[in-house]
């Protein structure tokens, strides 16, 4: 079967709305400039100096002129009782995961800093070698970032990239071992500090490239515009408006191209010295081109139709509560409702609850816990699934010596689907050791 790439035409009403929002945020801000300082600026020389002092405290292995390098190597071993996240015919395996990490920091001037972080890894499967990594893996968090402080502005140029295989992070997948994908986000963000108001604006270009032929239909590019403005209501509370526009274009004629627009408000408040809350919500709209695509003919002469012309008009909501209980224990609770582009459909509606905690209660030992629950529903498409996922993880890290850190992790994930043979349970146990040179 062959599938041809096409570019579809879109209405420009959503981009104009997004542009109008950003211009409104931009030109409304001079009216709220304060004459008296009420807090340290988030931009300018004082913020740059504070950033430089914090960067100076980052440990490093090698100093070449002003450039700091940090090298480390990790060797991990994992047992996974369901590598193909399947309900029947599950596969178990031991996976060996070597990885090397490089962090580079170059304070070019007092106001300009260049940063480069990358993690290169590999996955060897003991019993199912056909699933070994094709090439190398790039860990999430790999990036090239350049900060500039100019007057009241903090400007960040960035290129963030990753190359991953693990399918467990995508709730719509079942019966898959290799969800190989390269993701790259390049763009610029600007923060404008006006004392009583803070304006942020950003542009990003995003690419998704599947490394497994089964998912080539997901290859796409996206253009994203974001903007927000926050006002200081009190010394501990900020309120504001936020908006975004995303144009998404697939390489192949399978899933539908789309325009996504959202606008809403948010509140950020420091409830106590140890308790912080952020709540945001608003309106989200996704418009798809609405094509019905015939896939085939297959070996038996049949055709399969991707029949999902659904658009979305819905609300979004998210809340994050951060709590520092004491010097040793901190935790975060997040809840939300949102829509995301689908893997098997135009989009999924997702409700989630997530909790993380760190327990620094034993000398040289860091314990962290994670729990999550997700409720997601397809808009139609290939499978039209309604699912629930939940699970958690327990992670232990121990500083054995100045250069050696040991780690252990247990992770459990369960998926319950209303579509036959798409449930699964997965247990993962891993140990690793990291040497910092």
Phi, psi and omega in degrees: 000136177244146179229127185265144177281142177220160171244129185259157179269145182230153171289144182260012179294317180295314177302321180295321177296315180299317179296319179299320178299312182295320179294323177298316179297321183292313188271348178279339189289327180302334181290343185250013178296130181269151179271334184248136179289133179243352180194164175298141181292146175274356179223178179087186188292323181294319177292322178296321178293319177297319177297318181297319179295322178292323178292327179297337181273355178287127181294153180214160180260328188220135178240117178243099188062232178273356187270128180255135179237143173228122180246143174209157179225140182233139172237121181235150175232130183233138168254128182233121184274001181202072185292336181261017178033061185241159176274322178234160180053047180290152179240134176246156183194159167261133184238129178257129188233087171281148182205142173238145183232142176228130173236127181234137180226124182231101173283091186298315171221181178297333185255352185234127182227131176253133181228140178224124178229135179208142173235125181248126183222176179211156177231118175255124177263126186292317185255338183237071186295343178296345179264004177303151181302134173271098185094225180236161173259143175249119187290146171303141186101350174293135187195159166238123188223139181227118181258136177229131175249120181225110179057237179271010186248140168241118185246133179233121170260135186212155171220109183249135187214155177204154175224110188231161178240328191299126181273355191294338181282351181255108186297336183282348185270144170212150178067031184233135174261311187250102172255064185289128180205138172257129180234135181221130178235116181237136180178198183219143173231146182231130173248128181242111184265117180245025179072283179281350179217146176232125181250134174235140178220147181206151173228135177223144170249126186242138174234136172240123180231116179284138176262357175247131186298336180295339183243019179298335180294347178271353181302132185198168172230150181218145174246132187230132173241133178227152177201149176206157174221130182239133179249142178277100178287318174220183180292344182239000186226134174237142176234153183192182178240148178219151179205159179205156173219134180226128171254124185241127185230117179277148178289323185252160183270066177237286175281160186270135172297160187207159169240126180245131180227136177218148175210140182190190180233167180209158175227131174237128183216141174267096186295316174220182177297341186242359187230123182233140183227137172231129179231133179221151177192160180174206186250138178230136179227132174234122179251125180253158183287345168079018179288145168257118190251132175265125178253129182143187002283149176270183185301328180270008178084002184273166175239153175234134185254131168270098188250081178218103179250018186289131166263168182234133164226114189204172174265158168236153181206139172208148179219140180228123178245120179248130186224122173260101185292314176202191184295341186253339188232126173226153177208161182223137177235127178231142177224154180187167174222128183202170175242141179230155173297141185268163172269324181246004186206175176302312182204166170235145169267130187233127169248137185214154170224129181223142179222133175229149180213147174241137185234093180264065190253353178238137183304129177063017182231131178243123178247133177228147179232149180222138174222145179210156172218136180227139172235118186226148181218129176291155174274355182144230172080213187294318191241325181056071190250144168243125189224159171232136174228143177206162180167195182188178181209152176232122184236136181232128176235138182227126179275097184288311176222183178300328185255345188244128175237133178253148181217154175215148184210138171237134182224133178236135177223135177228137178237132175241121185239153175272005176254136185299140174065027177241008171283157170198161170229138181223130174244133179228131176233129182221151172228150180206161175227136181239132176246121176262120187289000000 
